[in-house]
Structure formats: structure tokens, C-alpha cells
Amino acid sequence: AARIIQNMDPTADPCKDFYQYACGGWLNQHVIPETSSRYNIFDILRDELEIILKGVLETSDQGDREAFQKAKILYKSCMNESLIEQRDSLPLLEALTVVGDWPVASADWNKTREPYWSMEEKLSIMNSRFNKRVLIDMFVWNDDRDSSRHIIYIDQPSLGMPSRDYYFNGGNYQRVREAYLQFMITIAKMIREDKNMSKDDSFVQEEMAKVMELETEIAN
């Protein structure tokens, strides 16, 4: 209640300018940061919470329960920028190996990998190990018909871009679409370079065009 009153402007006449009356205190005390397109009470609470969490995560983990220890280990691993720079693309290359490699960044994938590659197996690995849903979204949640139990849900996953509009509309959507394709091409080239493979720009562009075509069909 005190916060609501603080964000009001009781000196304003609500019959003449209700917005100033209801939000005048907020407008006087807050400025939208340059890094934000909006600023509200939830943004402030989120910022305050991040400061609190940062303090908690940087304390010693001695005597903590296992869940807290894991959170602190994850935080420290993200903050260790020197080790992250040193490892470079190695974690990504290891992840690609786990899911059966990437045809566009592999030599003779159709001959060396495809015979042993199982889509069902790889989809389950990506879901369970990397929390990444591709083609099919499957998760456990409360049963809508009986909230006392949990059931398996099967749904469509999110697309590579925010919505279906990005795959078919013109204007800004088309510019994002072109940038998205170029981004995929750039990443593929970087991975090929890290694996000491030949450049082969035409092959990379053809493969990524196929990926874009598949995503467009899924979006449709």
C-alpha cells in the first residue's frame, strides 16, 4: 500500500488528470533506462532480486544443501570468463558429437554417421540433456483433468524465430529472416574452421538454405 501511495500524485485533481493522479509519483521518481524499452515495478523488483541473488551465490558453499551448491557452481562457471575463453568452441563441439554431429560441419556425414543415427534417440537426448525441444515438445505437467497427478504432454515446439510471421511476411520480417539465415551460415563456417575443415562456402550456403526451407515448412 505504501508503495502504491508513493507512486501516486495526490496533489493532482483526478477529475482533470487521472493519469497524473495515479502515476505522477512514479513519473517523478523513475526514468526509463537507455537499455530498456519499458520500466515498471516488476523490472525494479527483478533488478533488486538479481542483486540479492548475486550476493547469495557469491557466499561460501560450505554447509549448503546440494541444490544451493549446484547453483553456486553454475554461477561460478559462468563467471569464470578466462576459462570460458580458453575452452573456446570445445563445449559446443562436444555437444555436437553427443547429438550425432552436424552434417554441414562434417566430412561425409551421410556415409560415416547417418547409418548409425536414430532421430528418436537424438531427440530424447536433446530433450533430457540439453533441454532443447526439436520437432516435438514433450514434458511432464499437472493433469488438467486431475490436478493431483502429473502426465506426459506432447505439443509443438517453438520455432527458430519468434513466430510464424517471420517466415512469410515482408518488410522487417524479411530483413530478420535474411539475417537469421546469414547467422546460421556464419556459425557453420566458424565450426568448420574450428574443426580444421575446408571453407566450401557454396556447400554451407546450400545446406543452411535447406535448414531454412525445413523450418519454413514446419512454420507453415
Sequence and secondary structure as in RCSB ss.txt:
>XXXX:A:sequence
AARIIQNMDPTADPCKDFYQYACGGWLNQHVIPETSSRYNIFDILRDELEIILKGVLETSDQGDREAFQKAKILY
KSCMNESLIEQRDSLPLLEALTVVGDWPVASADWNKTREPYWSMEEKLSIMNSRFNKRVLIDMFVWNDDRDSSRH
IIYIDQPSLGMPSRDYYFNGGNYQRVREAYLQFMITIAKMIREDKNMSKDDSFVQEEMAKVMELETEIAN
>XXXX:A:secstr
 HHHHHTS TTS TTT HHHHHHHHHHHH    TT S   HHHHHHHHHHHHHHHHHTS  TT  HHHHHHHHHH
HHHH HHHHHHHTTHHHHHHHHHTT  GGGSSSHHHHTGGG  HHHHHHHHHHHH    S EEEEEEETTEEEEE
EEEEE    SSSSTHHHH  THHHHHHHHHHHHHHHHHHHHHHHTT    HHHHHHHHHHHHHHHHHHH 
